[in-house]
Amino acid sequence: MPIIETKNLTYTYPSATKPSIKNVTIKIEKGEFVLVTGPSGCGKTTLCRCFNGLIPHFYQGKLEGEITVAGLRVPDHPTYELAKHVGMVFQNPENQLFALSVEKDVAFGLENLGIPREEIRKRVDWALKLTGIYHLKERAPHELSGGQQQRVAIASVIAMQPEVIVLDEPTSFLDPLGAQKIFEVIYELNRQLGLTVVLVEHRLDLTAKYANHLIVMNNGEVVLDGDPRKILEYEEPQLMGVGIPKVTRLYKLLKADGIKLGSLLPLSPKELADEIRSVLKRDD
């Protein structure tokens, strides 16, 4: 059974004249690293708000179709119940951090759930070590860099030990190097813990190599859904304004020029470099 499943999901914000998402039918399996992308305003954030129950419980409006997360029908369960299964990390970490110290911020959600004190201590230390910020635990969040703050936000979500973590453009305030470090942390959580990751991101250069499932949206609809390598072979994402990885574009140009490369579409510079090396060896 998929961990997230939607059928003909359509949602219209209050006073909006047209739906933000329409007829979205997707399945996300447990343990997948899913990348959701598409041009600005295509409905990515709205879809994520459905996953953790902010829609329809916080944002009013009209929700049609079906959505289940971790076996729960989202409209039938309050957000605090869904929060045990789905954690959300937003674009701006400052919106999620408000305590006087990092460890208090990470403990906040657990205290709200009434977790015993000893278990809270264990989970907070575990989450801080996993995200590489244990040494910052007594610092005030507002004293930290953007990348460190985002790690605190991720730690506070994974301390709750949800089955799914949804990240809505979590590195939009960071430079490429800071973003890369955050994506590596997320990927390790996916790999080590089997955590299902849903990442909304337009920077495919930095993220495509981690994903095993790609969803491309446009005008509120899912237009492509499946294996990232197969989807990025199409011209359609580029025509919609999705920034496909530069190495993928280079690979296509080289093949169009008659250079015989392997059939595996590269998603990272390392994959393309390995491919070119094997071609050079073959030609020696």
C-alpha positions as CSV (number, residue, x, y, z in Angstrom):
1,M,0.0,0.0,0.0
2,P,1.4,3.4,-1.0
3,I,2.4,5.7,2.0
4,I,0.7,8.6,0.1
5,E,-2.0,8.2,-2.5
6,T,-4.3,10.8,-4.2
7,K,-7.1,10.2,-6.6
8,N,-8.5,13.1,-8.7
9,L,-7.4,15.6,-6.0
10,T,-8.6,19.1,-6.7
11,Y,-8.4,22.1,-4.3
12,T,-9.6,25.7,-4.7
13,Y,-8.5,28.3,-2.1
14,P,-11.3,30.5,-0.6
15,S,-12.3,33.3,-3.0
16,A,-10.0,31.9,-5.8
17,T,-11.6,31.7,-9.2
18,K,-9.9,28.5,-10.3
19,P,-8.4,25.4,-8.6
20,S,-4.7,25.5,-7.5
21,I,-4.4,21.8,-8.1
22,K,-6.7,19.7,-10.2
23,N,-7.3,16.0,-10.8
24,V,-4.0,15.0,-9.2
25,T,-3.6,11.3,-9.1
26,I,-0.3,10.0,-7.7
27,K,1.2,7.2,-5.6
28,I,4.2,7.5,-3.4
29,E,5.7,4.3,-2.0
30,K,7.3,4.0,1.4
31,G,11.0,4.8,1.4
32,E,11.0,6.7,-1.9
33,F,12.9,10.0,-2.4
34,V,10.4,12.0,-4.4
35,L,11.3,15.2,-6.2
36,V,8.3,17.5,-7.0
37,T,9.2,20.3,-9.5
38,G,7.6,22.6,-12.0
39,P,7.3,26.3,-12.9
40,S,6.5,28.9,-10.2
41,G,2.8,28.9,-9.2
42,C,2.1,25.4,-10.6
43,G,0.6,24.0,-7.4
44,K,3.6,22.3,-5.7
45,T,3.2,24.0,-2.3
46,T,-0.6,23.5,-2.3
47,L,-0.1,19.7,-2.9
48,C,2.3,19.6,0.0
49,R,-0.2,21.3,2.3
50,C,-2.6,18.5,1.5
51,F,-0.1,15.8,2.6
52,N,0.1,17.1,6.2
53,G,-3.5,18.2,6.6
54,L,-3.0,22.0,6.5
55,I,-5.5,21.6,3.6
56,P,-8.4,21.2,4.4
57,H,-8.0,21.7,8.2
58,F,-6.2,25.1,8.3
59,Y,-6.8,26.5,4.9
60,Q,-10.5,26.4,4.2
61,G,-11.6,26.3,0.5
62,K,-13.0,23.4,-1.4
63,L,-11.2,20.0,-1.5
64,E,-12.5,17.3,-3.9
65,G,-11.2,13.8,-4.7
66,E,-9.4,11.5,-2.3
67,I,-6.1,11.6,-0.3
68,T,-4.7,9.1,2.1
69,V,-1.4,9.4,4.0
70,A,0.0,6.5,6.1
71,G,-3.4,4.8,5.7
72,L,-5.3,7.8,7.0
73,R,-7.9,9.7,5.0
74,V,-6.6,13.3,5.5
75,P,-10.0,15.1,5.7
76,D,-11.0,12.7,8.5
77,H,-8.0,13.3,10.8
78,P,-6.9,16.5,12.6
79,T,-3.4,18.0,11.8
80,Y,-2.0,17.0,15.2
81,E,-2.7,13.4,14.4
82,L,-1.3,13.6,10.9
83,A,1.8,15.3,12.4
84,K,2.8,11.9,13.9
85,H,3.1,10.5,10.4
86,V,4.1,13.5,8.3
87,G,6.7,16.2,9.1
88,M,6.9,19.4,7.2
89,V,10.0,21.7,6.6
90,F,9.2,25.1,5.1
91,Q,11.2,27.5,2.9
92,N,12.1,29.9,5.7
93,P,13.4,28.1,8.8
94,E,12.8,31.2,10.9
95,N,9.1,30.5,10.6
96,Q,9.6,27.2,12.5
97,L,12.1,28.3,15.2
98,F,11.1,30.4,18.2
99,A,12.7,28.8,21.4
100,L,15.7,30.2,23.3
101,S,18.0,27.3,22.4
102,V,18.3,24.8,19.6
103,E,17.6,21.8,21.8
104,K,14.4,23.4,23.2
105,D,13.2,24.0,19.6
106,V,13.9,20.4,18.7
107,A,12.1,19.2,21.9
108,F,9.0,21.4,21.4
109,G,7.0,19.0,19.2
110,L,7.7,16.0,21.5
111,E,6.7,17.9,24.6
112,N,3.4,18.8,22.9
113,L,2.8,15.1,22.2
114,G,3.4,14.3,25.9
115,I,6.4,12.1,25.3
116,P,8.2,11.0,28.5
117,R,11.1,13.3,29.5
118,E,13.8,10.6,29.2
119,E,12.6,9.7,25.7
120,I,12.6,13.4,24.7
121,R,16.2,13.7,25.8
122,K,17.2,10.6,23.7
123,R,15.3,11.7,20.6
124,V,16.6,15.3,20.7
125,D,20.3,14.1,21.0
126,W,19.7,11.6,18.3
127,A,18.2,14.1,15.9
128,L,20.9,16.7,16.6
129,K,23.7,14.2,16.0
130,L,22.0,12.9,12.8
131,T,21.8,16.4,11.3
132,G,25.3,17.3,12.5
133,I,24.4,20.2,14.8
134,Y,24.8,18.5,18.3
135,H,27.6,21.0,19.1
136,L,25.1,23.9,18.6
137,K,22.4,22.6,21.0
138,E,22.8,25.4,23.6
139,R,23.0,28.2,21.0
140,A,20.1,30.5,20.2
141,P,18.6,29.7,16.8
142,H,18.7,33.4,15.7
143,E,22.5,33.4,16.2
144,L,22.9,30.6,13.6
145,S,23.5,30.8,9.8
146,G,20.7,30.0,7.4
147,G,22.0,26.5,6.7
148,Q,22.4,25.8,10.4
149,Q,18.8,27.1,11.1
150,Q,17.5,24.8,8.3
151,R,19.2,21.8,10.0
152,V,17.5,22.7,13.3
153,A,14.2,22.8,11.5
154,I,14.9,19.3,10.0
155,A,16.1,18.0,13.4
156,S,12.9,19.2,15.0
157,V,10.8,17.3,12.4
158,I,12.8,14.0,12.5
159,A,12.8,14.0,16.3
160,M,9.1,13.3,16.0
161,Q,10.1,10.2,13.9
162,P,7.5,10.6,11.2
163,E,7.2,8.2,8.3
164,V,7.2,11.0,5.7
165,I,9.2,14.3,5.6
166,V,7.9,16.9,3.2
167,L,10.3,19.8,2.4
168,D,9.0,22.8,0.5
169,E,12.0,24.4,-1.2
170,P,14.0,24.2,2.0
171,T,17.2,25.8,0.5
172,S,15.7,28.8,-1.3
173,F,17.5,31.1,1.1
174,L,20.8,29.3,0.8
175,D,23.8,29.5,-1.6
176,P,24.5,26.4,-3.7
177,L,27.1,25.0,-1.2
178,G,24.8,25.4,1.8
179,A,22.0,23.9,-0.2
180,Q,24.1,20.9,-1.2
181,K,24.9,20.2,2.5
182,I,21.2,20.2,3.4
183,F,20.4,17.9,0.5
184,E,23.1,15.4,1.6
185,V,21.6,15.4,5.1
186,I,18.1,14.7,3.7
187,Y,19.5,11.9,1.4
188,E,21.3,10.3,4.3
189,L,18.0,10.3,6.3
190,N,16.3,8.6,3.4
191,R,19.0,6.0,3.0
192,Q,19.7,5.2,6.7
193,L,16.2,5.4,8.2
194,G,14.1,4.5,5.1
195,L,12.3,7.8,5.6
196,T,10.0,8.7,2.8
197,V,11.2,12.1,1.4
198,V,9.0,14.5,-0.6
199,L,11.2,17.4,-1.8
200,V,9.8,20.4,-3.6
201,E,12.7,21.9,-5.5
202,H,13.4,23.8,-8.7
203,R,17.2,23.3,-8.6
204,L,17.4,19.9,-10.3
205,D,21.2,20.4,-10.8
206,L,21.6,19.8,-7.0
207,T,18.8,17.3,-6.4
208,A,18.0,15.0,-9.4
209,K,20.8,12.6,-8.5
210,Y,19.2,11.7,-5.1
211,A,15.6,11.1,-6.4
212,N,14.2,7.8,-7.5
213,H,10.8,9.3,-8.3
214,L,10.1,12.6,-10.1
215,I,6.8,14.4,-10.3
216,V,6.5,17.4,-12.7
217,M,3.6,19.8,-12.3
218,N,2.3,22.6,-14.5
219,N,-0.9,24.7,-14.2
220,G,-2.0,22.7,-11.1
221,E,-1.8,19.3,-12.9
222,V,0.7,16.5,-12.8
223,V,2.1,16.3,-16.3
224,L,4.9,13.8,-15.8
225,D,5.3,11.2,-13.1
226,G,7.9,8.4,-12.8
227,D,11.6,7.5,-13.1
228,P,13.7,10.8,-13.2
229,R,16.0,9.5,-15.9
230,K,13.1,8.6,-18.2
231,I,11.3,11.8,-17.6
232,L,14.4,14.0,-18.2
233,E,14.9,12.4,-21.6
234,Y,11.8,14.2,-22.7
235,E,12.0,17.8,-24.0
236,E,8.7,18.6,-22.2
237,P,10.2,19.6,-18.8
238,Q,12.6,22.1,-20.4
239,L,9.8,23.6,-22.6
240,M,7.8,24.2,-19.4
241,G,10.7,26.1,-17.9
242,V,11.9,23.4,-15.5
243,G,15.7,23.8,-15.1
244,I,17.0,20.3,-16.0
245,P,20.5,19.4,-14.8
246,K,23.3,20.9,-17.0
247,V,25.0,17.5,-17.2
248,T,21.8,16.0,-18.6
249,R,21.6,18.8,-21.3
250,L,25.3,18.3,-22.1
251,Y,24.8,14.6,-22.5
252,K,21.9,15.2,-24.9
253,L,24.1,17.6,-27.0
254,L,27.0,15.2,-27.1
255,K,24.7,12.4,-28.3
256,A,23.1,14.7,-30.9
257,D,26.6,15.4,-32.2
258,G,27.1,11.7,-32.8
259,I,29.3,10.9,-29.7
260,K,28.5,7.3,-28.7
261,L,27.7,7.4,-25.0
262,G,26.0,4.8,-22.8
263,S,22.2,4.6,-22.5
264,L,22.1,5.7,-18.8
265,L,21.1,9.4,-18.7
266,P,23.5,11.1,-16.2
267,L,22.0,13.2,-13.4
268,S,25.3,14.3,-11.8
269,P,28.7,15.5,-13.1
270,K,30.3,12.4,-11.7
271,E,28.0,10.1,-13.7
272,L,28.8,12.0,-16.9
273,A,32.5,12.0,-16.2
274,D,32.5,8.2,-15.6
275,E,30.6,7.8,-18.9
276,I,33.1,9.9,-20.8
277,R,36.0,8.0,-19.2
278,S,34.5,4.7,-20.3
279,V,34.1,6.0,-23.9
280,L,37.8,7.1,-23.9
281,K,39.0,3.8,-22.6
282,R,36.8,2.0,-25.2
283,D,38.3,4.1,-28.0
284,D,42.0,3.5,-26.9
